[in-house]
Amino acid sequence: METQHGRHRTVATESQRSHPPQAGYAASVERRLSDPMLAQYVHPSKSGLFRIIRHGRQWRALCQEQEIGRHETAEAALIATRMACPQARLPGELAQWRFIPELALAHSRVSAEGTHWQLAG
């Protein structure tokens, strides 16, 4: 199956045509794109970028993309992060970390409609 979109062509393989996406799939993708930016504390160090991110009712502690743990409070996540990575010399108070509130970077996410770029030529 082929459809034309300007100069672009969308092609579906036989297996894609015989197994259409589940009904809930499109809704889950749209929901993921519309989720608010999560509140987080951020601190750079020589060991990497440390983040403490609100994740539902818990706070996730991460170094780069590596999860250190999940905790009930941001303060507990900070304590655990400092204990797990003493070489990073992280500040002992969250007030010394940069706080990024929810939705602060919402403008940088891809819209639900996607992005269509015009190609030169």
Biopython code that builds the backbone (N, CA, C, O; Angstrom):
import numpy as np
from Bio.PDB.StructureBuilder import StructureBuilder

atoms = [
    (1, "MET", "N", (0.853, -1.177, 0.000)),
    (1, "MET", "CA", (0.000, 0.000, 0.000)),
    (1, "MET", "C", (0.893, 1.233, 0.000)),
    (1, "MET", "O", (1.772, 1.364, 0.851)),
    (2, "GLU", "N", (0.674, 2.124, -0.938)),
    (2, "GLU", "CA", (1.449, 3.348, -1.018)),
    (2, "GLU", "C", (0.506, 4.535, -1.061)),
    (2, "GLU", "O", (-0.542, 4.491, -1.705)),
    (3, "THR", "N", (0.889, 5.594, -0.368)),
    (3, "THR", "CA", (0.156, 6.851, -0.448)),
    (3, "THR", "C", (1.162, 7.952, -0.698)),
    (3, "THR", "O", (2.306, 7.867, -0.252)),
    (4, "GLN", "N", (0.747, 8.977, -1.404)),
    (4, "GLN", "CA", (1.615, 10.090, -1.735)),
    (4, "GLN", "C", (1.331, 11.276, -0.823)),
    (4, "GLN", "O", (0.176, 11.635, -0.598)),
    (5, "HIS", "N", (2.386, 11.875, -0.305)),
    (5, "HIS", "CA", (2.310, 13.114, 0.481)),
    (5, "HIS", "C", (3.324, 14.068, -0.124)),
    (5, "HIS", "O", (4.476, 14.107, 0.307)),
    (6, "GLY", "N", (2.907, 14.834, -1.115)),
    (6, "GLY", "CA", (3.858, 15.710, -1.793)),
    (6, "GLY", "C", (4.881, 14.860, -2.517)),
    (6, "GLY", "O", (4.520, 14.044, -3.366)),
    (7, "ARG", "N", (6.137, 15.037, -2.197)),
    (7, "ARG", "CA", (7.202, 14.245, -2.804)),
    (7, "ARG", "C", (7.492, 12.970, -2.010)),
    (7, "ARG", "O", (8.309, 12.153, -2.436)),
    (8, "HIS", "N", (6.838, 12.791, -0.872)),
    (8, "HIS", "CA", (7.108, 11.654, -0.008)),
    (8, "HIS", "C", (6.122, 10.535, -0.263)),
    (8, "HIS", "O", (4.997, 10.772, -0.703)),
    (9, "ARG", "N", (6.539, 9.341, 0.010)),
    (9, "ARG", "CA", (5.728, 8.169, -0.222)),
    (9, "ARG", "C", (5.698, 7.352, 1.070)),
    (9, "ARG", "O", (6.747, 7.093, 1.659)),
    (10, "THR", "N", (4.519, 6.948, 1.511)),
    (10, "THR", "CA", (4.368, 6.087, 2.668)),
    (10, "THR", "C", (4.108, 4.683, 2.173)),
    (10, "THR", "O", (3.178, 4.447, 1.402)),
    (11, "VAL", "N", (4.930, 3.757, 2.617)),
    (11, "VAL", "CA", (4.816, 2.381, 2.160)),
    (11, "VAL", "C", (4.542, 1.494, 3.363)),
    (11, "VAL", "O", (5.226, 1.600, 4.381)),
    (12, "ALA", "N", (3.555, 0.626, 3.256)),
    (12, "ALA", "CA", (3.247, -0.342, 4.303)),
    (12, "ALA", "C", (3.558, -1.735, 3.779)),
    (12, "ALA", "O", (3.164, -2.094, 2.670)),
    (13, "THR", "N", (4.264, -2.513, 4.581)),
    (13, "THR", "CA", (4.573, -3.881, 4.179)),
    (13, "THR", "C", (3.339, -4.753, 4.354)),
    (13, "THR", "O", (2.354, -4.341, 4.966)),
    (14, "GLU", "N", (3.406, -5.960, 3.812)),
    (14, "GLU", "CA", (2.281, -6.896, 3.923)),
    (14, "GLU", "C", (1.947, -7.187, 5.385)),
    (14, "GLU", "O", (0.775, -7.231, 5.759)),
    (15, "SER", "N", (2.982, -7.386, 6.216)),
    (15, "SER", "CA", (2.720, -7.700, 7.626)),
    (15, "SER", "C", (2.100, -6.500, 8.354)),
    (15, "SER", "O", (1.276, -6.688, 9.249)),
    (16, "GLN", "N", (2.484, -5.271, 7.984)),
    (16, "GLN", "CA", (1.894, -4.097, 8.604)),
    (16, "GLN", "C", (0.428, -3.956, 8.232)),
    (16, "GLN", "O", (-0.381, -3.524, 9.053)),
    (17, "ARG", "N", (0.074, -4.318, 6.995)),
    (17, "ARG", "CA", (-1.318, -4.228, 6.575)),
    (17, "ARG", "C", (-2.176, -5.283, 7.249)),
    (17, "ARG", "O", (-3.337, -5.033, 7.574)),
    (18, "SER", "N", (-1.598, -6.477, 7.461)),
    (18, "SER", "CA", (-2.390, -7.548, 8.058)),
    (18, "SER", "C", (-2.466, -7.442, 9.578)),
    (18, "SER", "O", (-3.308, -8.099, 10.192)),
    (19, "HIS", "N", (-1.603, -6.627, 10.205)),
    (19, "HIS", "CA", (-1.608, -6.432, 11.654)),
    (19, "HIS", "C", (-1.674, -4.938, 11.964)),
    (19, "HIS", "O", (-0.661, -4.342, 12.329)),
    (20, "PRO", "N", (-2.836, -4.334, 11.825)),
    (20, "PRO", "CA", (-2.937, -2.901, 12.117)),
    (20, "PRO", "C", (-2.651, -2.642, 13.595)),
    (20, "PRO", "O", (-2.845, -3.535, 14.420)),
    (21, "PRO", "N", (-2.190, -1.428, 13.950)),
    (21, "PRO", "CA", (-1.914, -1.115, 15.349)),
    (21, "PRO", "C", (-3.183, -1.246, 16.188)),
    (21, "PRO", "O", (-4.294, -1.045, 15.698)),
    (22, "GLN", "N", (-2.994, -1.583, 17.449)),
    (22, "GLN", "CA", (-4.126, -1.713, 18.349)),
    (22, "GLN", "C", (-4.809, -0.363, 18.515)),
    (22, "GLN", "O", (-4.186, 0.686, 18.351)),
    (23, "ALA", "N", (-6.087, -0.403, 18.838)),
    (23, "ALA", "CA", (-6.873, 0.828, 18.964)),
    (23, "ALA", "C", (-6.294, 1.740, 20.030)),
    (23, "ALA", "O", (-6.307, 2.959, 19.865)),
    (24, "GLY", "N", (-5.791, 1.183, 21.110)),
    (24, "GLY", "CA", (-5.266, 1.998, 22.199)),
    (24, "GLY", "C", (-3.898, 2.569, 21.923)),
    (24, "GLY", "O", (-3.448, 3.457, 22.646)),
    (25, "TYR", "N", (-3.211, 2.077, 20.880)),
    (25, "TYR", "CA", (-1.858, 2.516, 20.600)),
    (25, "TYR", "C", (-1.784, 4.007, 20.282)),
    (25, "TYR", "O", (-0.969, 4.722, 20.864)),
    (26, "ALA", "N", (-2.618, 4.477, 19.374)),
    (26, "ALA", "CA", (-2.600, 5.894, 18.990)),
    (26, "ALA", "C", (-2.921, 6.783, 20.186)),
    (26, "ALA", "O", (-2.312, 7.838, 20.360)),
    (27, "ALA", "N", (-3.866, 6.361, 21.001)),
    (27, "ALA", "CA", (-4.214, 7.149, 22.183)),
    (27, "ALA", "C", (-3.061, 7.187, 23.164)),
    (27, "ALA", "O", (-2.826, 8.224, 23.785)),
    (28, "SER", "N", (-2.327, 6.079, 23.327)),
    (28, "SER", "CA", (-1.209, 6.077, 24.266)),
    (28, "SER", "C", (-0.074, 6.958, 23.772)),
    (28, "SER", "O", (0.579, 7.630, 24.570)),
    (29, "VAL", "N", (0.175, 6.966, 22.450)),
    (29, "VAL", "CA", (1.213, 7.833, 21.900)),
    (29, "VAL", "C", (0.826, 9.292, 22.090)),
    (29, "VAL", "O", (1.652, 10.109, 22.496)),
    (30, "GLU", "N", (-0.424, 9.621, 21.799)),
    (30, "GLU", "CA", (-0.876, 10.998, 21.955)),
    (30, "GLU", "C", (-0.813, 11.420, 23.421)),
    (30, "GLU", "O", (-0.426, 12.548, 23.725)),
    (31, "ARG", "N", (-1.195, 10.510, 24.341)),
    (31, "ARG", "CA", (-1.150, 10.823, 25.764)),
    (31, "ARG", "C", (0.286, 11.082, 26.200)),
    (31, "ARG", "O", (0.545, 12.001, 26.977)),
    (32, "ARG", "N", (1.246, 10.254, 25.689)),
    (32, "ARG", "CA", (2.643, 10.426, 26.046)),
    (32, "ARG", "C", (3.161, 11.775, 25.570)),
    (32, "ARG", "O", (3.924, 12.433, 26.277)),
    (33, "LEU", "N", (2.750, 12.193, 24.370)),
    (33, "LEU", "CA", (3.205, 13.473, 23.842)),
    (33, "LEU", "C", (2.586, 14.651, 24.586)),
    (33, "LEU", "O", (3.167, 15.736, 24.613)),
    (34, "SER", "N", (1.423, 14.452, 25.186)),
    (34, "SER", "CA", (0.768, 15.557, 25.865)),
    (34, "SER", "C", (1.044, 15.569, 27.368)),
    (34, "SER", "O", (0.580, 16.470, 28.067)),
    (35, "ASP", "N", (1.806, 14.565, 27.887)),
    (35, "ASP", "CA", (2.143, 14.564, 29.310)),
    (35, "ASP", "C", (2.928, 15.820, 29.643)),
    (35, "ASP", "O", (3.740, 16.275, 28.837)),
    (36, "PRO", "N", (2.697, 16.386, 30.821)),
    (36, "PRO", "CA", (3.442, 17.586, 31.189)),
    (36, "PRO", "C", (4.905, 17.245, 31.470)),
    (36, "PRO", "O", (5.233, 16.125, 31.859)),
    (37, "MET", "N", (5.767, 18.225, 31.266)),
    (37, "MET", "CA", (7.174, 18.067, 31.612)),
    (37, "MET", "C", (7.253, 17.845, 33.112)),
    (37, "MET", "O", (6.633, 18.585, 33.877)),
    (38, "LEU", "N", (7.993, 16.856, 33.541)),
    (38, "LEU", "CA", (8.083, 16.518, 34.948)),
    (38, "LEU", "C", (8.985, 17.492, 35.686)),
    (38, "LEU", "O", (10.017, 17.916, 35.164)),
    (39, "ALA", "N", (8.588, 17.846, 36.911)),
    (39, "ALA", "CA", (9.405, 18.720, 37.746)),
    (39, "ALA", "C", (10.684, 17.980, 38.108)),
    (39, "ALA", "O", (10.660, 16.774, 38.353)),
    (40, "GLN", "N", (11.800, 18.702, 38.140)),
    (40, "GLN", "CA", (13.058, 18.051, 38.466)),
    (40, "GLN", "C", (14.079, 19.027, 39.020)),
    (40, "GLN", "O", (14.055, 20.226, 38.739)),
    (41, "TYR", "N", (14.977, 18.465, 39.819)),
    (41, "TYR", "CA", (16.146, 19.182, 40.307)),
    (41, "TYR", "C", (17.335, 18.687, 39.493)),
    (41, "TYR", "O", (17.444, 17.491, 39.219)),
    (42, "VAL", "N", (18.226, 19.597, 39.106)),
    (42, "VAL", "CA", (19.350, 19.246, 38.239)),
    (42, "VAL", "C", (20.629, 19.829, 38.825)),
    (42, "VAL", "O", (20.649, 20.961, 39.309)),
    (43, "HIS", "N", (21.714, 19.024, 38.772)),
    (43, "HIS", "CA", (23.025, 19.525, 39.188)),
    (43, "HIS", "C", (24.114, 18.857, 38.350)),
    (43, "HIS", "O", (24.217, 17.630, 38.336)),
    (44, "PRO", "N", (24.932, 19.657, 37.648)),
    (44, "PRO", "CA", (26.034, 19.078, 36.873)),
    (44, "PRO", "C", (27.243, 18.820, 37.779)),
    (44, "PRO", "O", (27.481, 19.558, 38.735)),
    (45, "SER", "N", (27.989, 17.783, 37.471)),
    (45, "SER", "CA", (29.240, 17.518, 38.175)),
    (45, "SER", "C", (30.202, 16.850, 37.208)),
    (45, "SER", "O", (29.831, 16.544, 36.075)),
    (46, "LYS", "N", (31.443, 16.620, 37.648)),
    (46, "LYS", "CA", (32.419, 15.953, 36.787)),
    (46, "LYS", "C", (32.010, 14.519, 36.498)),
    (46, "LYS", "O", (32.424, 13.940, 35.493)),
    (47, "SER", "N", (31.198, 13.944, 37.379)),
    (47, "SER", "CA", (30.739, 12.559, 37.198)),
    (47, "SER", "C", (29.568, 12.462, 36.229)),
    (47, "SER", "O", (29.217, 11.362, 35.801)),
    (48, "GLY", "N", (28.962, 13.579, 35.877)),
    (48, "GLY", "CA", (27.826, 13.580, 34.969)),
    (48, "GLY", "C", (26.728, 14.499, 35.459)),
    (48, "GLY", "O", (26.878, 15.179, 36.474)),
    (49, "LEU", "N", (25.622, 14.514, 34.732)),
    (49, "LEU", "CA", (24.480, 15.343, 35.093)),
    (49, "LEU", "C", (23.581, 14.549, 36.032)),
    (49, "LEU", "O", (23.084, 13.483, 35.668)),
    (50, "PHE", "N", (23.375, 15.061, 37.231)),
    (50, "PHE", "CA", (22.518, 14.414, 38.211)),
    (50, "PHE", "C", (21.152, 15.072, 38.178)),
    (50, "PHE", "O", (21.035, 16.296, 38.114)),
    (51, "ARG", "N", (20.111, 14.230, 38.221)),
    (51, "ARG", "CA", (18.743, 14.736, 38.214)),
    (51, "ARG", "C", (17.919, 13.996, 39.256)),
    (51, "ARG", "O", (18.087, 12.795, 39.466)),
    (52, "ILE", "N", (17.037, 14.725, 39.895)),
    (52, "ILE", "CA", (16.046, 14.153, 40.801)),
    (52, "ILE", "C", (14.706, 14.560, 40.216)),
    (52, "ILE", "O", (14.342, 15.735, 40.242)),
    (53, "ILE", "N", (13.971, 13.586, 39.685)),
    (53, "ILE", "CA", (12.778, 13.853, 38.887)),
    (53, "ILE", "C", (11.534, 13.328, 39.585)),
    (53, "ILE", "O", (11.511, 12.191, 40.055)),
    (54, "ARG", "N", (10.494, 14.166, 39.654)),
    (54, "ARG", "CA", (9.221, 13.692, 40.185)),
    (54, "ARG", "C", (8.623, 12.715, 39.187)),
    (54, "ARG", "O", (8.469, 13.024, 38.005)),
    (55, "HIS", "N", (8.290, 11.532, 39.682)),
    (55, "HIS", "CA", (7.736, 10.479, 38.829)),
    (55, "HIS", "C", (6.505, 9.931, 39.544)),
    (55, "HIS", "O", (6.595, 8.963, 40.299)),
    (56, "GLY", "N", (5.362, 10.554, 39.302)),
    (56, "GLY", "CA", (4.141, 10.181, 40.025)),
    (56, "GLY", "C", (4.262, 10.605, 41.475)),
    (56, "GLY", "O", (4.469, 11.783, 41.766)),
    (57, "ARG", "N", (4.133, 9.652, 42.385)),
    (57, "ARG", "CA", (4.257, 9.955, 43.814)),
    (57, "ARG", "C", (5.684, 9.822, 44.305)),
    (57, "ARG", "O", (5.988, 10.177, 45.444)),
    (58, "GLN", "N", (6.555, 9.317, 43.457)),
    (58, "GLN", "CA", (7.939, 9.102, 43.875)),
    (58, "GLN", "C", (8.885, 10.049, 43.157)),
    (58, "GLN", "O", (8.509, 10.730, 42.203)),
    (59, "TRP", "N", (10.110, 10.074, 43.634)),
    (59, "TRP", "CA", (11.174, 10.858, 43.028)),
    (59, "TRP", "C", (12.250, 9.899, 42.554)),
    (59, "TRP", "O", (12.710, 9.053, 43.321)),
    (60, "ARG", "N", (12.657, 10.025, 41.289)),
    (60, "ARG", "CA", (13.714, 9.191, 40.717)),
    (60, "ARG", "C", (15.025, 9.945, 40.762)),
    (60, "ARG", "O", (15.082, 11.120, 40.398)),
    (61, "ALA", "N", (16.078, 9.282, 41.205)),
    (61, "ALA", "CA", (17.414, 9.859, 41.205)),
    (61, "ALA", "C", (18.191, 9.245, 40.053)),
    (61, "ALA", "O", (18.251, 8.022, 39.922)),
    (62, "LEU", "N", (18.790, 10.093, 39.213)),
    (62, "LEU", "CA", (19.536, 9.607, 38.055)),
    (62, "LEU", "C", (20.874, 10.317, 37.927)),
    (62, "LEU", "O", (21.014, 11.490, 38.273)),
    (63, "CYS", "N", (21.855, 9.576, 37.419)),
    (63, "CYS", "CA", (23.113, 10.167, 36.972)),
    (63, "CYS", "C", (23.178, 9.858, 35.492)),
    (63, "CYS", "O", (23.207, 8.695, 35.088)),
    (64, "GLN", "N", (23.201, 10.919, 34.675)),
    (64, "GLN", "CA", (23.052, 10.770, 33.232)),
    (64, "GLN", "C", (21.737, 10.038, 32.983)),
    (64, "GLN", "O", (20.686, 10.552, 33.364)),
    (65, "GLU", "N", (21.750, 8.871, 32.368)),
    (65, "GLU", "CA", (20.524, 8.100, 32.123)),
    (65, "GLU", "C", (20.409, 6.901, 33.060)),
    (65, "GLU", "O", (19.455, 6.129, 32.964)),
    (66, "GLN", "N", (21.377, 6.742, 33.967)),
    (66, "GLN", "CA", (21.407, 5.604, 34.886)),
    (66, "GLN", "C", (20.596, 5.920, 36.140)),
    (66, "GLN", "O", (20.895, 6.879, 36.852)),
    (67, "GLU", "N", (19.565, 5.109, 36.411)),
    (67, "GLU", "CA", (18.751, 5.337, 37.607)),
    (67, "GLU", "C", (19.502, 4.860, 38.838)),
    (67, "GLU", "O", (20.032, 3.749, 38.864)),
    (68, "ILE", "N", (19.542, 5.711, 39.863)),
    (68, "ILE", "CA", (20.184, 5.380, 41.127)),
    (68, "ILE", "C", (19.161, 4.773, 42.072)),
    (68, "ILE", "O", (19.473, 3.842, 42.815)),
    (69, "GLY", "N", (17.939, 5.297, 42.048)),
    (69, "GLY", "CA", (16.888, 4.746, 42.893)),
    (69, "GLY", "C", (15.627, 5.578, 42.840)),
    (69, "GLY", "O", (15.585, 6.633, 42.206)),
    (70, "ARG", "N", (14.576, 5.078, 43.530)),
    (70, "ARG", "CA", (13.294, 5.786, 43.643)),
    (70, "ARG", "C", (13.004, 5.989, 45.116)),
    (70, "ARG", "O", (13.259, 5.109, 45.938)),
    (71, "HIS", "N", (12.464, 7.167, 45.447)),
    (71, "HIS", "CA", (12.298, 7.542, 46.845)),
    (71, "HIS", "C", (10.983, 8.288, 47.044)),
    (71, "HIS", "O", (10.404, 8.822, 46.098)),
    (72, "GLU", "N", (10.527, 8.314, 48.288)),
    (72, "GLU", "CA", (9.259, 8.964, 48.615)),
    (72, "GLU", "C", (9.349, 10.487, 48.560)),
    (72, "GLU", "O", (8.360, 11.150, 48.246)),
    (73, "THR", "N", (10.516, 11.049, 48.861)),
    (73, "THR", "CA", (10.678, 12.508, 48.851)),
    (73, "THR", "C", (11.921, 12.877, 48.048)),
    (73, "THR", "O", (12.808, 12.048, 47.841)),
    (74, "ALA", "N", (11.975, 14.109, 47.606)),
    (74, "ALA", "CA", (13.150, 14.598, 46.889)),
    (74, "ALA", "C", (14.363, 14.627, 47.813)),
    (74, "ALA", "O", (15.487, 14.370, 47.381)),
    (75, "GLU", "N", (14.131, 14.941, 49.082)),
    (75, "GLU", "CA", (15.228, 14.984, 50.045)),
    (75, "GLU", "C", (15.833, 13.600, 50.256)),
    (75, "GLU", "O", (17.053, 13.465, 50.353)),
    (76, "ALA", "N", (14.982, 12.561, 50.327)),
    (76, "ALA", "CA", (15.477, 11.190, 50.465)),
    (76, "ALA", "C", (16.267, 10.787, 49.221)),
    (76, "ALA", "O", (17.276, 10.091, 49.330)),
    (77, "ALA", "N", (15.819, 11.216, 48.045)),
    (77, "ALA", "CA", (16.538, 10.927, 46.807)),
    (77, "ALA", "C", (17.901, 11.615, 46.813)),
    (77, "ALA", "O", (18.890, 11.044, 46.351)),
    (78, "LEU", "N", (17.952, 12.825, 47.328)),
    (78, "LEU", "CA", (19.220, 13.556, 47.416)),
    (78, "LEU", "C", (20.191, 12.839, 48.341)),
    (78, "LEU", "O", (21.361, 12.667, 48.000)),
    (79, "ILE", "N", (19.720, 12.424, 49.496)),
    (79, "ILE", "CA", (20.584, 11.725, 50.458)),
    (79, "ILE", "C", (21.130, 10.437, 49.847)),
    (79, "ILE", "O", (22.325, 10.159, 49.943)),
    (80, "ALA", "N", (20.254, 9.654, 49.219)),
    (80, "ALA", "CA", (20.677, 8.398, 48.604)),
    (80, "ALA", "C", (21.674, 8.639, 47.467)),
    (80, "ALA", "O", (22.624, 7.875, 47.301)),
    (81, "THR", "N", (21.461, 9.689, 46.693)),
    (81, "THR", "CA", (22.356, 10.012, 45.583)),
    (81, "THR", "C", (23.731, 10.410, 46.104)),
    (81, "THR", "O", (24.751, 9.996, 45.554)),
    (82, "ARG", "N", (23.758, 11.202, 47.150)),
    (82, "ARG", "CA", (25.041, 11.610, 47.738)),
    (82, "ARG", "C", (25.780, 10.416, 48.321)),
    (82, "ARG", "O", (27.007, 10.348, 48.248)),
    (83, "MET", "N", (25.040, 9.470, 48.900)),
    (83, "MET", "CA", (25.680, 8.282, 49.463)),
    (83, "MET", "C", (26.197, 7.345, 48.355)),
    (83, "MET", "O", (27.257, 6.735, 48.497)),
    (84, "ALA", "N", (25.441, 7.241, 47.260)),
    (84, "ALA", "CA", (25.824, 6.363, 46.158)),
    (84, "ALA", "C", (26.987, 6.928, 45.341)),
    (84, "ALA", "O", (27.764, 6.171, 44.760)),
    (85, "CYS", "N", (27.105, 8.254, 45.296)),
    (85, "CYS", "CA", (28.131, 8.902, 44.462)),
    (85, "CYS", "C", (28.875, 9.980, 45.246)),
    (85, "CYS", "O", (28.752, 11.162, 44.926)),
    (86, "PRO", "N", (29.642, 9.601, 46.264)),
    (86, "PRO", "CA", (30.335, 10.622, 47.059)),
    (86, "PRO", "C", (31.387, 11.387, 46.250)),
    (86, "PRO", "O", (31.676, 12.545, 46.552)),
    (87, "GLN", "N", (31.964, 10.744, 45.220)),
    (87, "GLN", "CA", (32.977, 11.399, 44.395)),
    (87, "GLN", "C", (32.417, 12.567, 43.599)),
    (87, "GLN", "O", (33.180, 13.408, 43.123)),
    (88, "ALA", "N", (31.096, 12.636, 43.445)),
    (88, "ALA", "CA", (30.480, 13.721, 42.677)),
    (88, "ALA", "C", (30.436, 15.030, 43.467)),
    (88, "ALA", "O", (30.265, 16.101, 42.886)),
    (89, "ARG", "N", (30.591, 14.945, 44.791)),
    (89, "ARG", "CA", (30.584, 16.130, 45.665)),
    (89, "ARG", "C", (29.331, 16.982, 45.422)),
    (89, "ARG", "O", (29.423, 18.183, 45.167)),
    (90, "LEU", "N", (28.170, 16.343, 45.505)),
    (90, "LEU", "CA", (26.892, 17.019, 45.268)),
    (90, "LEU", "C", (26.513, 17.884, 46.465)),
    (90, "LEU", "O", (26.819, 17.532, 47.604)),
    (91, "PRO", "N", (25.844, 19.025, 46.214)),
    (91, "PRO", "CA", (25.381, 19.868, 47.319)),
    (91, "PRO", "C", (24.418, 19.102, 48.226)),
    (91, "PRO", "O", (23.659, 18.252, 47.761)),
    (92, "GLY", "N", (24.455, 19.409, 49.511)),
    (92, "GLY", "CA", (23.644, 18.698, 50.491)),
    (92, "GLY", "C", (22.229, 19.203, 50.627)),
    (92, "GLY", "O", (21.422, 18.578, 51.315)),
    (93, "GLU", "N", (21.897, 20.325, 49.990)),
    (93, "GLU", "CA", (20.552, 20.882, 50.083)),
    (93, "GLU", "C", (19.985, 21.078, 48.686)),
    (93, "GLU", "O", (20.693, 21.496, 47.770)),
    (94, "LEU", "N", (18.701, 20.774, 48.533)),
    (94, "LEU", "CA", (18.053, 20.931, 47.233)),
    (94, "LEU", "C", (18.010, 22.393, 46.790)),
    (94, "LEU", "O", (17.925, 22.674, 45.594)),
    (95, "ALA", "N", (18.068, 23.322, 47.737)),
    (95, "ALA", "CA", (18.059, 24.748, 47.388)),
    (95, "ALA", "C", (19.285, 25.119, 46.552)),
    (95, "ALA", "O", (19.271, 26.130, 45.850)),
    (96, "GLN", "N", (20.339, 24.313, 46.624)),
    (96, "GLN", "CA", (21.557, 24.579, 45.854)),
    (96, "GLN", "C", (21.532, 23.911, 44.476)),
    (96, "GLN", "O", (22.446, 24.109, 43.674)),
    (97, "TRP", "N", (20.507, 23.136, 44.204)),
    (97, "TRP", "CA", (20.319, 22.520, 42.901)),
    (97, "TRP", "C", (19.430, 23.431, 42.059)),
    (97, "TRP", "O", (18.682, 24.245, 42.600)),
    (98, "ARG", "N", (19.511, 23.297, 40.751)),
    (98, "ARG", "CA", (18.617, 24.056, 39.868)),
    (98, "ARG", "C", (17.280, 23.326, 39.806)),
    (98, "ARG", "O", (17.233, 22.131, 39.515)),
    (99, "PHE", "N", (16.195, 24.044, 40.080)),
    (99, "PHE", "CA", (14.859, 23.457, 40.015)),
    (99, "PHE", "C", (14.215, 23.853, 38.699)),
    (99, "PHE", "O", (14.165, 25.033, 38.350)),
    (100, "ILE", "N", (13.719, 22.857, 37.968)),
    (100, "ILE", "CA", (12.990, 23.095, 36.724)),
    (100, "ILE", "C", (11.555, 22.659, 36.972)),
    (100, "ILE", "O", (11.297, 21.466, 37.127)),
    (101, "PRO", "N", (10.614, 23.600, 37.013)),
    (101, "PRO", "CA", (9.217, 23.247, 37.306)),
    (101, "PRO", "C", (8.564, 22.516, 36.145)),
    (101, "PRO", "O", (9.081, 22.507, 35.028)),
    (102, "GLU", "N", (7.410, 21.900, 36.427)),
    (102, "GLU", "CA", (6.646, 21.240, 35.370)),
    (102, "GLU", "C", (6.311, 22.242, 34.279)),
    (102, "GLU", "O", (6.070, 23.419, 34.550)),
    (103, "LEU", "N", (6.300, 21.768, 33.055)),
    (103, "LEU", "CA", (5.945, 22.553, 31.866)),
    (103, "LEU", "C", (6.975, 23.609, 31.488)),
    (103, "LEU", "O", (6.730, 24.387, 30.565)),
    (104, "ALA", "N", (8.119, 23.665, 32.168)),
    (104, "ALA", "CA", (9.102, 24.692, 31.837)),
    (104, "ALA", "C", (9.641, 24.517, 30.421)),
    (104, "ALA", "O", (9.971, 25.500, 29.758)),
    (105, "LEU", "N", (9.733, 23.282, 29.957)),
    (105, "LEU", "CA", (10.267, 23.013, 28.626)),
    (105, "LEU", "C", (9.215, 22.438, 27.689)),
    (105, "LEU", "O", (9.553, 21.772, 26.710)),
    (106, "ALA", "N", (7.958, 22.688, 27.978)),
    (106, "ALA", "CA", (6.880, 22.100, 27.171)),
    (106, "ALA", "C", (6.965, 22.523, 25.713)),
    (106, "ALA", "O", (6.556, 21.764, 24.834)),
    (107, "HIS", "N", (7.484, 23.711, 25.433)),
    (107, "HIS", "CA", (7.566, 24.192, 24.057)),
    (107, "HIS", "C", (8.558, 23.391, 23.223)),
    (107, "HIS", "O", (8.512, 23.462, 21.995)),
    (108, "SER", "N", (9.457, 22.628, 23.854)),
    (108, "SER", "CA", (10.468, 21.909, 23.094)),
    (108, "SER", "C", (10.031, 20.515, 22.690)),
    (108, "SER", "O", (10.764, 19.833, 21.973)),
    (109, "ARG", "N", (8.852, 20.063, 23.128)),
    (109, "ARG", "CA", (8.387, 18.722, 22.779)),
    (109, "ARG", "C", (7.750, 18.701, 21.399)),
    (109, "ARG", "O", (7.263, 19.723, 20.914)),
    (110, "VAL", "N", (7.757, 17.544, 20.775)),
    (110, "VAL", "CA", (7.131, 17.368, 19.464)),
    (110, "VAL", "C", (5.623, 17.423, 19.642)),
    (110, "VAL", "O", (5.086, 16.835, 20.580)),
    (111, "SER", "N", (4.952, 18.111, 18.767)),
    (111, "SER", "CA", (3.503, 18.214, 18.848)),
    (111, "SER", "C", (2.858, 16.898, 18.442)),
    (111, "SER", "O", (3.490, 16.050, 17.812)),
    (112, "ALA", "N", (1.587, 16.739, 18.814)),
    (112, "ALA", "CA", (0.857, 15.516, 18.490)),
    (112, "ALA", "C", (0.723, 15.340, 16.977)),
    (112, "ALA", "O", (0.629, 14.214, 16.490)),
    (113, "GLU", "N", (0.713, 16.441, 16.238)),
    (113, "GLU", "CA", (0.583, 16.362, 14.785)),
    (113, "GLU", "C", (1.898, 15.993, 14.119)),
    (113, "GLU", "O", (1.914, 15.644, 12.939)),
    (114, "GLY", "N", (3.001, 16.063, 14.856)),
    (114, "GLY", "CA", (4.317, 15.793, 14.267)),
    (114, "GLY", "C", (4.862, 17.052, 13.612)),
    (114, "GLY", "O", (4.224, 18.105, 13.629)),
    (115, "THR", "N", (6.017, 16.932, 13.051)),
    (115, "THR", "CA", (6.669, 18.063, 12.404)),
    (115, "THR", "C", (6.897, 17.707, 10.941)),
    (115, "THR", "O", (7.428, 16.640, 10.634)),
    (116, "HIS", "N", (6.503, 18.582, 10.058)),
    (116, "HIS", "CA", (6.673, 18.365, 8.630)),
    (116, "HIS", "C", (7.609, 19.447, 8.112)),
    (116, "HIS", "O", (7.304, 20.635, 8.212)),
    (117, "TRP", "N", (8.741, 19.040, 7.563)),
    (117, "TRP", "CA", (9.732, 19.973, 7.063)),
    (117, "TRP", "C", (9.675, 19.993, 5.538)),
    (117, "TRP", "O", (9.540, 18.949, 4.901)),
    (118, "GLN", "N", (9.777, 21.169, 4.966)),
    (118, "GLN", "CA", (9.853, 21.303, 3.528)),
    (118, "GLN", "C", (11.287, 21.038, 3.110)),
    (118, "GLN", "O", (12.222, 21.589, 3.693)),
    (119, "LEU", "N", (11.462, 20.204, 2.109)),
    (119, "LEU", "CA", (12.803, 19.914, 1.594)),
    (119, "LEU", "C", (13.087, 20.814, 0.414)),
    (119, "LEU", "O", (12.224, 21.050, -0.431)),
    (120, "ALA", "N", (14.303, 21.310, 0.368)),
    (120, "ALA", "CA", (14.711, 22.144, -0.756)),
    (120, "ALA", "C", (14.897, 21.253, -1.978)),
    (120, "ALA", "O", (15.301, 20.097, -1.854)),
    (121, "GLY", "N", (14.611, 21.773, -3.119)),
    (121, "GLY", "CA", (14.889, 20.941, -4.273)),
    (121, "GLY", "C", (13.982, 21.188, -5.334)),
    (121, "GLY", "O", (14.082, 20.562, -6.389)),
]
sb = StructureBuilder()
sb.init_structure("model")
sb.init_model(0)
sb.init_chain("A")
sb.init_seg("    ")
for serial, (resi, resn, name, xyz) in enumerate(atoms, 1):
    if name == "N":
        sb.init_residue(resn, " ", resi, " ")
    sb.init_atom(name, np.array(xyz, "f"), 0.0, 1.0, " ", f" {name:<3s}", serial, name[0])
structure = sb.get_structure()
